[in-house]
């Protein structure tokens, strides 16, 4: 297996006008690992995830996908040149994104929602895309709902369809932005169970979450963001069991007091 990380974030800054949201964030995501980002609302977690997937353009710094820079390429003369959007979109295809909202097409069946991107973007034949979509629905335990429309599904089922749709693009990594924040506890559990299965299968994942137990149990590495910076980073047992940062300790005491010493 290559030693090049699946994703590298190098000194990423992001400002919206005078507001600096990210102030120099760097970390690596090895292949097959799960990195969870935790922190209070407004700490920059979702903005960072959107920068990784180029839904936001970093003000400075760079994102590398399998060692390839997302926003620039080195020309024949050795100069860094901005990538054309077509090249950026090619790299973005390797990142599956799951949002807080499900964003399913209401006029398409579950199967249709999952088939569409592999056919349109990856150029798969209808039969190939159909087989792939069914396999992805099997992974999220929704094969029996392939012919249903989104309006007939629960919120948890819709989010699992959204996960299957992202998986159908056969991404190198999956990005989850508070994927359970709009769900009640029972539906949250069924989505987290699918995410646990993906982690066990060796799927590379970056997860922005307020589900502290999930982050503690599933992650290989946890990042605590505060005020646009990584305030604390380490293995789950370090971050949750013996946080060095007072801000991290205070944050965890609100969510997971039994794990804070």
SVG drawing of the C-alpha trace seen along z (x, -y; Angstrom):
<svg xmlns="http://www.w3.org/2000/svg" viewBox="-45 -43 56 49">
<polyline fill="none" stroke="black" stroke-width="0.4" points="0.0,0.0 1.3,-3.5 2.5,-5.6 1.0,-8.7 -2.0,-9.8 -5.4,-9.6 -5.9,-13.2 -3.5,-15.9 -4.6,-19.3 -1.7,-21.7 -1.9,-25.1 -5.4,-25.8 -6.9,-29.2 -10.4,-30.4 -11.8,-33.9 -15.2,-35.3 -14.4,-39.0 -12.9,-40.2 -14.0,-37.0 -11.2,-34.4 -12.9,-31.0 -9.8,-28.8 -6.4,-30.1 -3.9,-27.5 -5.1,-23.8 -2.9,-20.9 -3.4,-17.1 -3.2,-13.9 -5.7,-11.1 -4.0,-7.7 -5.8,-5.3 -8.4,-3.2 -8.5,-5.4 -11.3,-7.4 -10.6,-10.9 -13.3,-12.6 -13.5,-16.4 -15.2,-17.7 -15.7,-21.1 -18.4,-23.7 -20.5,-25.2 -18.6,-27.9 -15.2,-26.4 -14.6,-25.8 -15.3,-22.1 -17.9,-22.3 -16.0,-25.0 -12.9,-22.8 -14.8,-19.9 -16.2,-22.1 -12.7,-23.3 -11.5,-19.7 -14.3,-19.0 -13.8,-22.4 -17.3,-23.5 -15.4,-26.4 -12.0,-27.6 -9.3,-28.0 -8.0,-31.5 -4.5,-29.9 -3.0,-26.5 -3.6,-23.3 -5.6,-20.1 -3.9,-17.0 -5.8,-13.9 -3.6,-10.9 -0.6,-13.3 -2.1,-15.4 -2.8,-19.0 -6.4,-20.0 -6.0,-23.7 -2.8,-23.9 -0.5,-21.9 3.1,-22.3 3.6,-23.4 6.5,-22.3 8.4,-25.4 8.2,-24.4 5.7,-27.2 2.6,-26.6 -0.5,-27.2 -4.2,-27.2 -6.0,-24.2 -8.9,-24.6 -12.3,-23.7 -12.5,-20.6 -9.4,-19.2 -10.7,-20.2 -13.9,-18.4 -12.0,-15.3 -10.3,-15.2 -13.5,-16.0 -15.1,-12.9 -12.8,-10.9 -14.5,-12.4 -18.0,-11.2 -19.8,-13.9 -22.8,-13.3 -24.5,-16.4 -26.8,-17.2 -29.7,-17.4 -30.3,-14.4 -30.7,-16.3 -32.3,-13.4 -34.2,-13.9 -37.9,-13.5 -39.0,-12.5 -36.6,-9.5 -36.8,-6.2 -34.2,-5.2 -32.4,-3.2 -32.7,-6.0 -31.1,-8.4 -28.1,-6.0 -27.7,-5.1 -27.7,-8.7 -24.2,-9.9 -22.3,-6.7 -24.0,-6.9 -23.7,-10.7 -20.4,-11.4 -18.5,-8.1 -20.0,-7.1 -21.0,-3.6 -23.4,-1.6 -26.9,-1.4 -26.5,2.3 -23.1,1.7 -24.5,-1.4 -27.5,0.6 -25.5,3.5 -23.2,1.1 -26.2,-0.8 -27.8,2.4 -24.6,3.3 -24.4,-0.1 -28.0,0.2 -27.2,3.6 -24.3,2.0 -26.7,-0.5 -29.4,2.2 -32.0,0.7 -32.2,3.2 -35.9,3.7 -36.5,-0.1 -35.0,-0.3 -38.3,-1.0 -39.6,-3.5 -39.6,-7.3 -37.8,-9.4 -41.1,-10.9 -42.1,-7.4 -38.9,-6.9 -38.0,-7.9 -35.2,-10.5 -32.8,-7.8 -33.6,-5.8 -33.2,-8.9 -29.8,-9.6 -28.7,-6.0 -29.8,-6.5 -27.6,-9.6 -24.7,-7.5 -25.3,-4.8 -25.4,-7.5 -22.0,-8.8 -20.6,-5.2 -21.8,-4.5 -19.2,-7.0 -16.6,-4.6 -14.7,-7.4 -11.3,-7.2 -12.7,-8.8 -16.0,-9.7 -16.7,-13.0 -19.6,-13.3 -20.8,-16.7 -23.0,-16.2 -24.8,-13.4 -27.1,-12.7 -27.8,-16.2 -31.4,-16.4 -32.4,-12.9 -34.1,-11.7 -32.1,-9.3 -33.5,-6.0 -32.8,-7.1 -29.4,-8.5 -28.5,-5.0 -29.3,-3.3 -27.2,-5.8 -24.3,-5.5 -24.5,-1.7 -24.0,-2.0 -21.0,-4.4 -19.5,-1.9 -19.9,0.8 -18.0,-1.4 -15.2,-2.0 -14.9,1.8 -14.7,2.3 -11.7,0.0 -13.4,-3.0 -11.3,-6.2 -13.5,-8.7 -13.5,-12.3 -16.4,-12.8 -17.7,-16.1 -19.8,-15.0 -21.4,-15.9 -21.8,-12.1 -19.0,-11.8 -19.5,-8.1 -19.3,-7.3 -16.1,-9.4 -14.5,-7.7 -15.4,-4.2 -14.8,-4.3 -12.1,-6.9 -8.4,-6.3 -7.7,-10.0 -9.8,-12.8 -9.3,-16.5 -10.7,-19.1 -11.2,-22.4 -11.5,-25.7 -11.6,-29.2 -10.4,-28.0 -7.4,-26.0 -6.8,-22.4 -6.5,-22.8 -6.0,-19.2 -5.4,-16.0 -4.7,-12.4 -6.0,-8.9 -9.5,-8.8 -8.3,-7.5 -5.9,-10.5 -8.4,-13.2 -11.4,-11.8 -9.5,-10.2 -6.8,-12.8 -7.3,-16.0 -4.4,-18.4 -6.3,-21.5 -8.5,-23.2 -10.9,-24.2 -11.2,-20.6 -11.7,-19.5 -14.6,-22.0 -16.1,-21.0 -16.1,-17.3 -17.5,-17.9 -20.7,-19.1 -21.0,-16.1 -19.2,-13.2 -18.4,-14.0 -17.6,-10.3 -14.6,-10.3 -13.0,-13.5 -10.5,-13.2"/>
</svg>
